[in-house]
Amino acid sequence: MNIIQQIVRRNKAGHHAGIYSCCSANPDVIRAVLLRSRRTQTPVLIEATSNQVNQMGGYTGMQAADFARFVKDLAVEMGVSFDNVILGGDHLGPLPWTNLPEEEAMANAEDLVVSFVKAGFQKIHLDTSMRVASDDPTQPFLTKTCAERGARLCAACEQAFVEYQQDHPDAEPPVYIIGSEVPVPGGDFNAGEMGVTTSRDAVNTISIYKRCFQQAGIAEAFERVVGIVFEMGVEFHEFNLDEYDRRRTVDLVKSMRKIPLAIEGHSSDYQTTANLTRMCEDGVAILKVGPAFTFSLREAMFALENIEKEVYHNQPERLSHYREVLDAVMVEDPKHWQSYYPGTENEQRIARAYSFYDRCRYYLTNPRVVAARNTLLENLSGNTIPLCLLSQYLPTQYVRVRRGEIRNEALDIVLDRIGDRVDCYLEATNNCGQGTRARYARFDA
């Protein structure tokens, strides 16, 4: 039984137990979550989405094996044992190929999940909740269709693991996440207030998936389905948020307490620590977060740039122009944000920088943005940040520098600012203290 299964068992047994999932391919975000893992001696779950990482390279240019090496290298850099890192695949299915007919889209999706399993990913989200080109848009999109496609992908995973295990005899078989009511990755710009899955639909969905797994000859694999994604009434939008309200989920939570599967909570970004804790207490054993981490990264970079402008006021040639460069590349290539930010020119300008959708994260790998990032951090390295300016723009980090908890170095400050958001999830899932992994390792009930 791997650690995800153990955490789910504890959660289902009524303990305050859970884990957050870092859904980001940004190296500074991953550095920050690894640093928090090292400090708390807790396991860290890092997931790559099918849009970020796939056999065609995704928007990061990485395939599954590349991402695994990328995370492993960062773990070495941050002094974290890779044994303490769990790799997951998020939204694995036909998502990148919805413009193709079913057979072609599903063949690509099979290749996708196989590549993740063979790269050593231990947690697989089988996401077939989206229509493909051959699905009739005038007809209901049936849960049965999602489940049949999910079972097909799971069968491909199971066969891939048999092959993977030949070279990795100690490897544990992957665990799975299922679901047909899955929030749109990256935030749904067409939605109003998010709904909540009904208890009837929840029970029915699980039953249909179980039957489809049995019909596909992989009933044993269903025993490793640890969670299911439901609509929990939480979402983030351009300038506002849908807060978790446990009064809306009473019936769903009550039904799920009778079922071995936990809930995987998507779009939990920006929820308060109190809300995240309530979600964990209500059976959401896995809290997914991505944009909120790069949002905190962007906050830190903008704050540091304000300090940089003061420090190098008389040397303008040294300035990084970080925000200016980031906005320029977004304007030049608007495909990642234009449909999300429909307002006036000024509203779009504000949204590109500050929106909760955080679409600027798609541009952080642009070479010009990377160069500006490096210039900014270099300009403020070597203890060059005046404490009074740090107090003005990053007061929490100022206090920690004064206490000797972090160094007065730009990168350390950025990672700590991201870590503030990570701490919300560590507290909500009861993973703040040391020895958590040992506690789960001893858990066998």
C-alpha positions in Angstrom: 0.0 0.0 0.0 1.6 3.3 -1.1 1.4 6.5 0.8 -1.5 7.9 -1.1 -3.6 4.9 -0.2 -2.5 5.2 3.4 -3.5 8.9 3.6 -6.8 8.1 2.0 -7.4 5.3 4.5 -6.7 7.6 7.4 -9.0 10.3 6.0 -11.8 7.8 5.4 -11.3 6.5 9.0 -12.2 10.0 10.3 -8.6 11.3 11.0 -7.6 14.8 9.9 -5.4 13.5 7.1 -4.7 14.6 3.5 -2.1 15.7 1.1 -1.9 18.6 -1.4 -0.9 18.2 -5.0 1.4 20.7 -6.6 0.2 20.9 -10.2 3.0 23.1 -11.7 6.0 22.7 -13.9 7.6 26.0 -12.8 11.0 25.3 -11.3 10.8 28.0 -8.6 7.4 26.6 -7.5 8.8 23.1 -7.3 11.8 24.4 -5.4 9.5 26.0 -2.9 7.4 22.9 -2.3 10.5 20.7 -2.0 11.9 23.2 0.5 8.8 22.9 2.6 8.9 19.1 2.3 12.4 19.1 3.6 11.6 21.4 6.5 8.5 19.4 7.6 9.8 16.0 6.7 6.5 15.3 4.8 5.9 13.7 1.4 5.3 16.0 -1.5 3.0 15.2 -4.4 4.0 16.9 -7.7 1.8 16.5 -10.8 2.2 17.3 -14.5 -0.9 18.0 -16.5 -1.4 16.6 -20.0 -1.2 20.1 -21.5 2.1 20.8 -19.8 3.7 17.4 -20.4 2.9 14.8 -23.1 4.5 12.7 -25.8 4.4 15.7 -28.1 6.2 17.9 -25.5 3.2 19.9 -24.2 3.7 23.6 -23.7 6.8 22.9 -21.5 8.5 21.0 -24.2 8.8 18.0 -21.8 7.7 14.4 -22.1 6.9 12.4 -19.0 10.4 11.0 -18.6 11.8 14.5 -19.0 9.5 15.9 -16.3 10.5 13.0 -13.9 14.2 13.9 -14.4 13.5 17.6 -14.1 11.8 17.1 -10.7 14.6 14.6 -9.5 17.3 17.2 -10.4 15.4 19.9 -8.4 15.1 17.5 -5.5 18.8 16.9 -5.5 19.4 20.7 -5.6 17.0 21.3 -2.7 18.4 18.4 -0.6 15.3 16.3 -0.7 15.3 12.5 -1.1 13.5 11.5 -4.2 11.9 8.7 -2.2 9.9 11.5 -0.5 8.5 12.7 -3.8 5.4 11.3 -5.4 4.9 12.0 -9.1 1.4 12.2 -10.5 -0.2 12.7 -13.9 -3.1 15.2 -13.9 -5.9 15.3 -16.5 -4.4 12.4 -18.4 -6.7 11.6 -21.3 -7.8 13.1 -24.6 -7.7 16.7 -23.4 -4.9 17.8 -25.7 -6.6 16.1 -28.7 -10.3 17.1 -28.4 -10.2 18.3 -32.0 -9.7 14.7 -33.2 -12.3 11.9 -33.6 -12.6 9.4 -30.7 -10.3 6.6 -32.0 -7.5 9.0 -32.8 -7.9 11.0 -29.7 -8.0 7.9 -27.5 -5.0 6.3 -29.2 -3.0 9.4 -28.3 -4.4 9.3 -24.8 -3.3 5.7 -24.4 0.2 6.6 -25.5 0.1 9.5 -23.0 -0.8 7.4 -20.0 1.6 4.6 -21.0 4.5 7.2 -21.1 3.6 8.4 -17.6 3.5 4.9 -16.1 6.8 3.9 -17.7 8.4 7.1 -16.4 7.6 6.0 -12.8 4.6 8.2 -12.1 2.7 6.6 -9.2 -0.7 8.5 -9.3 -2.7 8.7 -12.5 -5.8 10.9 -13.0 -7.8 9.2 -15.7 -9.7 12.2 -17.2 -12.1 11.5 -20.0 -14.6 14.1 -19.0 -14.3 16.1 -22.2 -16.0 15.6 -25.6 -13.9 14.8 -28.6 -14.6 15.9 -32.2 -16.8 12.9 -33.1 -19.1 13.3 -30.0 -22.4 14.7 -31.0 -22.7 18.1 -29.3 -26.5 18.0 -29.4 -26.6 14.8 -27.3 -25.9 14.4 -23.6 -22.4 13.4 -22.8 -22.9 10.2 -20.8 -21.0 9.1 -17.7 -20.9 5.7 -19.3 -18.9 7.1 -22.2 -16.4 8.7 -19.7 -16.2 5.5 -17.7 -15.6 3.2 -20.8 -12.9 5.5 -22.0 -11.4 5.7 -18.5 -11.3 1.9 -18.2 -9.6 1.7 -21.6 -6.9 4.1 -20.4 -6.6 2.2 -17.1 -6.1 -1.1 -19.0 -3.2 0.6 -21.0 -1.7 1.7 -17.7 -1.9 -1.7 -16.1 -0.1 -3.3 -19.1 2.5 -0.6 -19.1 3.2 -1.2 -15.4 3.8 -4.9 -16.0 6.5 -3.9 -18.5 7.8 -1.2 -16.2 8.0 -3.6 -13.2 10.3 -5.9 -15.1 13.1 -3.3 -14.8 11.8 -2.0 -11.4 10.8 -5.0 -9.4 10.2 -3.0 -6.2 7.9 -0.5 -7.9 4.3 -0.3 -6.5 1.4 -0.3 -9.0 -0.1 3.1 -9.7 -3.2 4.4 -8.0 -6.0 6.1 -9.9 -8.3 9.0 -9.8 -11.6 8.9 -11.8 -14.6 11.2 -12.3 -16.9 12.6 -15.0 -17.7 16.0 -13.3 -14.2 17.5 -13.4 -13.6 21.3 -13.2 -12.0 22.7 -16.3 -8.2 22.8 -15.9 -6.9 26.4 -15.3 -10.3 27.8 -14.4 -13.6 27.9 -16.3 -14.1 31.4 -17.8 -17.6 30.4 -19.1 -18.9 29.5 -15.6 -20.9 31.4 -13.1 -20.9 30.2 -9.5 -19.8 26.5 -9.5 -22.2 23.8 -8.6 -21.9 20.8 -6.3 -22.2 17.2 -7.5 -25.3 15.6 -6.1 -25.0 12.6 -3.9 -27.1 10.6 -6.4 -24.8 11.4 -9.3 -21.7 10.6 -7.1 -22.9 7.1 -6.2 -24.1 6.5 -9.8 -20.8 7.6 -11.3 -18.8 5.3 -9.0 -21.1 2.4 -9.8 -20.7 2.9 -13.6 -17.0 3.2 -13.4 -16.7 0.0 -11.3 -18.8 -1.9 -13.8 -16.8 -0.6 -16.8 -13.5 -1.6 -15.1 -15.0 -5.1 -14.5 -16.1 -5.4 -18.2 -12.6 -4.3 -19.3 -11.1 -7.2 -17.2 -9.3 -4.9 -14.8 -11.5 -5.3 -11.7 -8.4 -5.6 -9.5 -7.3 -2.1 -10.7 -10.5 -0.6 -9.4 -9.2 -1.5 -5.9 -6.5 1.0 -6.5 -8.9 3.8 -7.4 -8.3 6.0 -4.4 -10.3 9.1 -5.3 -12.9 10.7 -7.5 -13.2 14.3 -8.7 -16.5 16.1 -8.0 -17.7 19.6 -8.3 -17.3 21.0 -4.8 -18.6 24.6 -5.4 -15.1 26.0 -5.5 -13.5 27.9 -8.4 -11.4 30.9 -9.3 -12.3 33.5 -11.8 -10.8 36.6 -13.4 -11.2 38.9 -10.4 -13.3 36.9 -7.9 -13.5 33.5 -6.1 -16.1 30.9 -5.2 -15.5 30.1 -1.6 -16.0 26.6 -0.2 -19.3 26.4 1.7 -19.7 23.1 3.5 -23.4 23.7 3.8 -23.8 23.1 0.1 -21.9 19.8 0.2 -23.7 18.1 3.2 -25.5 15.4 1.2 -22.4 14.7 -1.0 -20.1 14.4 2.0 -22.6 12.2 3.9 -22.8 9.8 0.9 -19.1 9.7 0.4 -18.4 8.7 4.0 -20.0 5.3 3.2 -17.7 4.8 0.2 -13.9 3.8 0.3 -13.0 6.4 -2.3 -11.9 9.9 -1.1 -12.7 13.1 -3.0 -9.9 14.8 -5.0 -10.6 18.5 -4.8 -9.7 20.5 -8.0 -9.6 24.3 -8.3 -8.8 24.6 -4.5 -6.5 27.5 -5.4 -6.8 30.7 -3.3 -9.2 29.1 -0.7 -8.5 30.2 2.8 -6.7 27.8 5.2 -9.9 27.5 7.1 -11.8 26.5 4.0 -9.1 24.1 2.9 -9.2 22.5 6.4 -13.0 22.1 6.1 -12.6 20.5 2.7 -10.1 18.0 4.2 -12.3 17.3 7.1 -15.2 16.7 4.7 -13.4 13.9 2.9 -11.3 15.8 0.3 -8.1 13.9 1.0 -6.2 15.4 -2.0 -6.2 19.1 -2.6 -5.1 20.2 -6.1 -3.3 23.5 -6.5 -1.4 25.1 -9.3 -2.1 28.7 -10.4 -2.1 29.9 -6.7 1.5 29.0 -6.5 2.6 30.8 -9.6 0.4 33.7 -8.5 2.5 33.9 -5.3 5.7 33.7 -7.4 4.5 36.6 -9.5 3.6 38.6 -6.4 7.1 38.1 -5.1 8.7 39.1 -8.4 6.7 42.2 -8.8 7.5 43.2 -5.2 11.2 42.6 -5.8 11.1 44.7 -8.9 9.8 47.6 -6.9 12.8 47.3 -4.6 15.1 47.0 -7.7 13.8 50.3 -9.1 14.7 52.0 -5.8 18.1 50.4 -5.4 19.1 51.1 -9.0 17.3 54.4 -9.5 20.4 56.1 -10.8 21.5 53.1 -12.9 18.5 52.5 -15.2 20.6 50.4 -17.6 20.8 47.7 -14.9 17.0 47.3 -14.4 15.4 44.0 -15.3 12.1 45.5 -16.5 10.5 42.3 -15.4 6.8 43.2 -15.5 7.3 45.2 -18.7 8.9 42.2 -20.5 6.3 39.8 -19.2 3.5 42.0 -20.4 5.1 42.5 -23.8 5.5 38.8 -24.6 1.8 38.3 -23.5 0.6 41.0 -25.8 2.7 39.7 -28.7 1.3 36.2 -28.3 -2.2 36.4 -26.7 -3.4 32.8 -27.3 -3.0 31.8 -23.6 -5.0 34.7 -22.1 -7.2 36.5 -24.7 -10.3 34.3 -24.2 -10.0 34.6 -20.4 -9.7 38.4 -20.2 -12.5 39.9 -22.3 -12.6 43.4 -20.8 -11.5 46.8 -21.9 -7.9 47.5 -22.8 -7.1 48.7 -19.2 -9.0 45.7 -17.7 -7.0 43.3 -19.8 -3.8 45.1 -18.8 -4.7 44.6 -15.1 -5.8 41.0 -15.7 -2.6 40.0 -17.5 -0.7 41.0 -14.4 -3.0 40.2 -11.5 -5.9 38.0 -12.4 -6.6 34.9 -10.4 -6.6 32.9 -13.6 -2.8 33.7 -13.6 -2.5 33.2 -17.3 0.9 34.8 -17.2 2.3 31.5 -15.9 2.2 30.2 -19.5 4.8 32.8 -20.4 7.3 32.3 -17.6 9.5 30.0 -19.8 9.7 32.6 -22.6 13.5 33.3 -23.0 13.0 37.0 -22.6 11.0 36.5 -19.4 13.6 34.1 -18.1 16.4 36.6 -18.8 14.5 39.3 -17.0 13.9 37.0 -14.1 17.6 36.2 -13.9 18.6 39.8 -14.1 16.2 40.8 -11.3 17.4 38.1 -9.0 21.1 38.8 -9.7 20.6 42.5 -9.1 19.2 41.7 -5.6 21.7 39.0 -4.7 24.5 39.3 -2.2 22.6 40.9 0.6 21.9 44.1 -1.5 18.2 44.4 -0.4 17.8 47.2 2.2 15.8 45.9 5.1 13.6 49.0 5.1 12.6 48.3 1.5 12.0 44.6 2.2 9.7 45.7 5.1 7.8 48.0 2.7 7.2 45.4 -0.1 7.5 41.9 1.5 6.9 42.5 5.3 6.5 38.8 6.2 9.8 37.9 4.6 11.3 41.0 6.3 10.4 39.6 9.7 11.9 36.2 8.8 15.1 37.7 7.6 15.4 39.7 10.8 14.8 36.4 12.8 17.5 34.6 10.7 14.9 32.1 9.3 15.7 32.9 5.7 18.6 34.7 4.0 18.3 38.2 2.6 18.7 36.8 -0.9 16.2 37.4 -3.7 15.6 33.7 -4.6 15.3 32.7 -1.0 12.7 35.4 -0.6 10.8 34.3 -3.7 10.7 30.7 -2.5 9.6 31.7 1.0 6.7 33.8 -0.5 5.5 30.8 -2.5 6.0 28.8 0.7 3.5 31.0 2.5 0.8 29.6 0.2 2.2 26.1 0.5 1.8 26.4 4.3 -1.9 26.9 3.9 -2.1 23.4 2.4 0.3 21.8 4.9 -1.8 23.1 7.7 -5.1 22.1 6.1 -3.9 18.6 5.5 -2.3 18.3 8.9 1.2 18.0 7.5 3.0 20.8 9.3 5.0 18.8 11.8 7.9 16.5 11.4 7.7 12.7 11.2 4.5 12.6 9.1 6.0 10.1 6.7 7.0 7.8 9.5 3.5 8.0 10.9 1.9 7.0 7.6 4.6 4.3 7.2 3.4 2.7 10.4 -0.3 3.0 9.5 -1.7 -0.4 8.5 -5.4 -0.2 9.6 
